[in-house]
Amino acid sequence: ARADDAESRLRSRFDEIEDRVSEYTSMAHRLQLVPATGKRAEGFNFETWLDRGATTSGSMISLDFKGIVKPTLQRIQEQYSAKTRSLVKEELALTEKMDAVQEHITKRAEENALKGKEVNDLENQYRMIKHELEQEVASAMARVEGLASEVATIRGACDAGLVESEDRLAQVAADQAALEAALDVELANLNRDLTLALDQILNHKIAIETKIRSTEECAMRCLEEVEMN
């Protein structure tokens, strides 16, 4: 009975160990530690099995878990921990960069929104100024057309006045010519009368001088006669 109990306990112990080995193998597959070409095996053969017919406890398991598997797994764990820390640092750096980029994008978006508002304001101002200029141009064109009409009216009046003025000028020129002709006739008559008057005065002067000489001669003769008597 004792032998049967010991054998039963031994089988139970082997079953537990075999379950642990099965769990290990399943976990090793999940972690890609087996086969030796697995992603995380790094060429090491982590496969193991339970040899129920082994004569010693050391030969029941094909791997030395304490001397080989555990240090190897610890080294792999340290490598992946270091890699994880590096990845965490990189992730933090990328997160900071992403935050900076996001902040920059947000700032640019705010600036773009502000610029968009400024553009809209400028467009509104442009439309208002364009409308005012169009109204001013239309008003100026109306004034130009009014001035053109006034100029045409004035020009027509000036043309009519010019014709009338030319007629008046011709009449004045004719009157002036007639007056000049009359003055020439009157001046000719005046010159003739003056010439006749001068001739008469000159003849009268000569006659007086002749009479004076005659009187002087007569007086001299009388005086001589008196002195002789």
C-alpha positions in Angstrom: 0.0 0.0 0.0 2.8 2.3 0.8 4.4 1.6 -2.5 1.1 2.3 -4.3 0.8 5.6 -2.4 4.3 6.6 -3.3 3.8 5.7 -6.9 0.6 7.6 -7.0 2.2 10.7 -5.4 5.1 10.3 -7.9 2.7 10.2 -10.9 0.8 13.2 -9.5 4.1 15.0 -9.1 5.1 14.1 -12.7 1.7 15.3 -13.9 2.1 18.7 -12.1 5.6 19.1 -13.5 4.4 18.1 -17.0 1.6 20.7 -16.7 4.2 23.3 -15.7 6.3 22.3 -18.7 3.3 22.5 -20.9 2.5 25.9 -19.5 6.1 27.0 -20.1 6.1 25.7 -23.6 2.8 27.5 -24.4 4.1 30.7 -22.8 7.4 30.4 -24.7 5.4 30.1 -28.0 3.4 33.1 -27.1 6.5 35.1 -26.3 8.1 33.8 -29.6 11.0 32.2 -27.6 10.5 28.9 -29.4 11.5 27.6 -31.8 15.2 28.7 -31.8 14.4 30.8 -34.8 11.7 32.7 -32.9 11.7 36.5 -32.9 12.9 36.8 -29.3 14.8 33.5 -29.0 18.0 35.1 -30.4 19.1 31.6 -31.6 18.8 29.9 -28.2 16.8 26.8 -28.0 14.2 27.3 -25.2 12.3 24.1 -26.0 12.1 21.5 -23.2 10.2 18.4 -22.2 9.7 16.0 -19.3 11.5 12.6 -19.4 9.4 10.4 -17.1 12.0 7.5 -17.6 14.9 9.6 -16.4 17.0 8.0 -13.7 18.0 11.3 -12.1 16.1 14.5 -11.3 18.6 16.6 -13.3 17.9 14.6 -16.4 14.1 14.7 -16.2 14.1 18.2 -17.8 16.1 18.9 -20.9 17.0 22.4 -19.9 18.8 23.9 -17.0 16.3 26.5 -15.9 18.4 27.9 -13.0 21.7 27.9 -14.8 20.8 28.7 -18.4 17.1 29.5 -18.9 16.6 31.9 -16.1 19.8 34.0 -16.7 19.0 34.0 -20.4 15.5 35.1 -19.8 16.7 37.8 -17.4 19.1 39.1 -20.0 16.4 39.1 -22.6 14.1 40.8 -20.1 16.8 43.5 -19.3 17.3 44.0 -23.1 13.6 44.4 -23.7 13.3 46.6 -20.6 16.1 48.8 -21.8 14.5 48.8 -25.3 11.1 49.6 -23.6 12.6 52.5 -21.7 14.2 53.7 -24.9 10.9 53.4 -26.7 9.2 55.2 -23.8 11.7 58.0 -24.0 11.3 58.1 -27.8 7.5 58.1 -27.3 7.8 60.9 -24.8 10.0 62.8 -27.1 7.6 62.2 -30.0 4.7 63.1 -27.7 6.5 66.4 -26.8 7.1 67.0 -30.5 3.5 66.1 -31.3 2.4 68.5 -28.6 4.7 71.2 -29.9 3.4 70.5 -33.5 -0.1 70.5 -32.2 0.5 73.8 -30.4 2.1 75.2 -33.5 -0.8 74.0 -35.6 -3.3 75.5 -33.1 -1.4 78.8 -33.1 -1.2 78.8 -36.9 -4.9 78.0 -37.0 -5.6 80.9 -34.7 -3.4 83.2 -36.8 -5.1 81.9 -39.9 -8.5 82.6 -38.4 -7.3 86.1 -37.5 -5.9 86.6 -41.0 -9.1 85.2 -42.4 -11.0 87.8 -40.4 -8.6 90.5 -41.6 -9.0 89.3 -45.2 -12.8 89.4 -44.8 -12.6 92.9 -43.3 -10.3 94.1 -46.2 -12.7 92.5 -48.7 -15.6 94.4 -47.1 -13.6 97.6 -47.1 -12.7 97.0 -50.8 -16.3 96.4 -51.7 -17.4 99.6 -49.9 -14.6 101.7 -51.5 -15.4 100.2 -54.9 -19.1 101.1 -54.4 -18.2 104.6 -53.3 -15.8 105.0 -56.3 -18.4 103.7 -58.7 -20.9 106.3 -57.3 -18.3 109.1 -57.5 -17.4 108.1 -61.1 -21.1 108.0 -62.1 -21.6 111.4 -60.5 -18.5 112.8 -62.2 -19.7 111.4 -65.5 -23.1 113.0 -65.0 -21.4 116.3 -64.2 -19.2 115.9 -67.3 -22.2 115.3 -69.5 -23.9 118.3 -68.0 -20.9 120.5 -68.6 -20.7 119.1 -72.1 -24.3 120.1 -72.7 -23.6 123.6 -71.2 -20.5 124.0 -73.4 -22.5 123.0 -76.5 -25.2 125.5 -75.5 -22.7 128.3 -74.8 -20.8 127.4 -78.0 -24.1 127.7 -80.0 -24.8 131.0 -78.3 -21.3 132.2 -79.0 -21.5 131.2 -82.6 -24.8 133.2 -83.0 -23.2 136.1 -81.1 -20.1 135.9 -83.2 -22.2 136.2 -86.4 -24.0 139.2 -84.9 -20.7 140.7 -83.8 -19.2 140.2 -87.2 -22.2 142.0 -88.7 -21.8 144.8 -86.3 -18.1 145.0 -86.9 -18.8 145.2 -90.7 -21.3 147.9 -90.1 -18.9 149.9 -87.9 -16.1 149.4 -90.4 -18.4 150.7 -93.1 -19.5 153.7 -91.0 -15.8 154.4 -90.2 -14.9 154.3 -93.9 -17.7 156.7 -94.7 -16.7 159.0 -91.9 -13.1 158.9 -93.0 -14.1 159.7 -96.5 -16.2 162.7 -95.3 -13.3 163.9 -93.1 -11.0 163.6 -96.1 -13.4 165.8 -98.2 -13.8 168.3 -95.3 -10.0 168.4 -94.8 -9.5 169.0 -98.5 -12.0 171.8 -98.4 -10.4 173.3 -95.3 -7.0 173.2 -96.9 -8.4 174.9 -100.0 -10.0 177.6 -97.9 -6.9 178.1 -95.9 -4.8 178.4 -99.0 -7.2 181.0 -100.4 -7.2 182.9 -97.1 -3.4 182.9 -97.0 -3.3 184.2 -100.5 -5.7 187.0 -99.6 -3.8 187.8 -96.5 -0.5 187.8 -98.4 -2.0 190.0 -101.1 -3.5 192.4 -98.5 -0.1 192.6 -96.8 1.6 193.4 -100.0 -1.0 196.1 -100.8 -0.6 197.6 -97.3 3.2 197.6 -97.6 2.9 199.2 -101.1 0.6 201.9 -99.7 2.9 202.5 -96.7 5.9 203.0 -99.1 3.8 205.2 -101.2 2.8 207.3 -98.2 6.3 207.5 -97.0 7.5 208.7 -100.4 4.8 211.3 -100.5 5.7 212.5 -97.0 9.4 212.7 -97.9 8.6 214.8 -100.9 6.4 217.1 -98.9 9.1 217.5 -96.3 11.7 218.3 -98.9 9.4 220.9 -100.5 8.9 222.5 -97.1 12.5 222.7 -96.4 13.2 224.3 -99.8 10.7 227.1 -99.3 
